[in-house]
Amino acid sequence: MKKLTTIFLGLALLLTTTLVNAKPVSTNENLTAIHAINTYVDAITRGKVQGLNDVLDQSVKFSMLRGKTMLSFDKKQMIDFLKQGRNVELACTTNTEVVERNADVAVVKVDMKFENFTRSNYVTIANTPSGWKITNVHSVFNK
């Protein structure tokens, strides 16, 4: 019985030491530039909106040039729109290209090539205090 008590005390001490020394989980560790772009691409092309809210800055602006008309949306409007198409995969091929990047900001071109046209999204991401966040998306349509 004494041996069993010693084993339990040893396990309790080991568990306590492990929990005390455990690294706190930071929500910002995954907010890299690559993660932000991949999350955005998954949302707009595959309808996978999980995590999108985390990579969009609170003041993000979406604009879309359709012909001669400029449409603008805020974060809530865009998330609501994308949730309507949840888990719907678009019939397009997607290509990403870094246009410009430094330690604080990056512009990434995300081309979505459909059968009859291409939608080019110019995505600006910034290295904010809470990780890399999408701050602006401008979309244009080309034949």
C-alpha atoms as one frame of an Amber mdcrd trajectory, in Angstrom:
protein
   0.000   0.000   0.000   2.896   2.289   0.796   4.321   1.613  -2.675   0.988
   2.506  -4.335   0.769   5.770  -2.392   4.323   6.665  -3.425   3.501   5.992
  -7.083   0.380   8.191  -6.941   2.282  11.001  -5.232   5.017  10.740  -7.858
   2.469  10.902 -10.686   0.707  13.858  -9.042   4.032  15.685  -8.669   4.937
  14.953 -12.301   1.530  16.148 -13.535   1.706  19.317 -11.434   5.220  20.105
 -12.657   4.177  19.553 -16.278   1.130  21.813 -15.976   3.058  24.578 -14.225
   5.801  24.548 -16.862   3.418  24.275 -19.812   3.750  27.032 -22.363   0.623
  29.180 -22.481  -1.268  28.825 -25.737  -1.069  31.997 -27.785  -3.849  32.678
 -30.259  -1.412  34.728 -32.362   1.001  31.897 -33.183  -1.007  30.818 -36.217
  -1.638  34.323 -37.498   1.170  34.287 -40.042   0.959  35.883 -43.466   0.708
  32.466 -45.131  -2.034  31.358 -42.745  -4.029  34.543 -43.422  -3.856  34.071
 -47.214  -4.614  30.335 -47.055  -7.627  30.976 -44.815  -8.901  33.645 -47.206
  -8.449  31.396 -50.274 -10.217  28.508 -48.504 -13.137  30.792 -47.654 -13.657
  32.315 -51.092 -12.987  29.225 -53.214 -14.052  26.291 -51.016 -16.604  27.837
 -48.673 -14.500  26.977 -45.615 -15.149  30.012 -43.450 -13.808  28.619 -40.174
 -11.019  30.892 -38.939 -11.785  33.658 -41.435 -12.936  36.051 -38.714  -9.545
  35.638 -36.996  -7.514  36.685 -40.049  -9.667  39.685 -41.004  -8.778  42.983
 -39.358 -11.705  44.715 -37.666 -11.483  47.589 -40.182 -11.020  45.407 -43.303
 -12.548  46.753 -46.497 -13.607  44.727 -49.523 -14.107  46.434 -52.870 -15.071
  44.987 -56.208 -14.989  46.629 -59.608 -17.778  45.254 -61.774 -17.769  46.981
 -65.120 -18.002  50.657 -64.210 -19.572  50.047 -60.805 -17.544  49.955 -57.582
 -19.061  47.820 -54.824 -17.779  48.071 -51.227 -18.315  45.783 -48.245 -17.223
  45.685 -44.626 -16.163  42.697 -42.527 -19.629  41.699 -41.340 -21.156  41.917
 -44.807 -18.402  39.781 -46.316 -18.512  37.121 -43.599 -22.321  36.949 -43.851
 -22.064  36.549 -47.636 -19.410  33.818 -47.410 -21.408  31.931 -44.770 -24.265
  31.648 -47.274 -21.951  29.662 -49.545 -20.482  27.558 -46.763 -18.863  24.343
 -48.054 -19.582  25.271 -51.690 -16.492  24.770 -53.820 -16.172  27.040 -56.847
 -15.234  25.587 -60.236 -12.004  27.523 -60.649  -8.270  27.133 -60.416  -6.531
  29.389 -57.947  -3.065  30.873 -58.109  -1.408  33.122 -55.527   1.526  35.434
 -56.134   3.259  37.791 -53.717   3.357  41.180 -55.417   5.218  43.011 -52.640
   6.291  42.138 -49.113   8.287  43.570 -46.245   8.262  43.009 -42.481   5.069
  44.992 -41.939   2.852  44.606 -44.995   2.330  42.379 -48.016   0.216  42.507
 -51.158  -0.782  39.135 -52.565  -2.550  38.616 -55.883  -5.047  35.759 -55.771
  -6.263  34.789 -59.241  -9.377  32.647 -59.546  -9.587  31.384 -63.130 -13.056
  30.304 -64.194 -14.056  28.963 -67.611 -14.954  32.363 -69.116 -13.233  34.920
 -66.896 -10.647  35.501 -64.177 -11.280  37.192 -60.851  -8.120  38.816 -59.507
  -8.097  39.656 -55.805  -5.407  42.011 -54.529  -5.155  41.154 -50.841  -3.284
  43.478 -48.471  -2.165  41.937 -45.187  -0.508  43.787 -42.334   1.594  42.590
 -39.419  -0.590  43.900 -36.590   0.082  43.531 -32.843  -2.302  40.551 -32.885
  -0.693  38.820 -35.893  -0.968  39.084 -39.670  -4.416  40.333 -40.637  -6.116
  41.058 -43.946  -6.784  44.790 -44.108  -7.980  45.278 -47.683  -9.184  43.191
 -50.620  -9.803  44.674 -54.059 -11.295  42.408 -56.736 -11.395  42.941 -60.483
 -12.861  40.755 -63.220 -11.083  40.116 -66.536 -12.185  38.159 -69.590
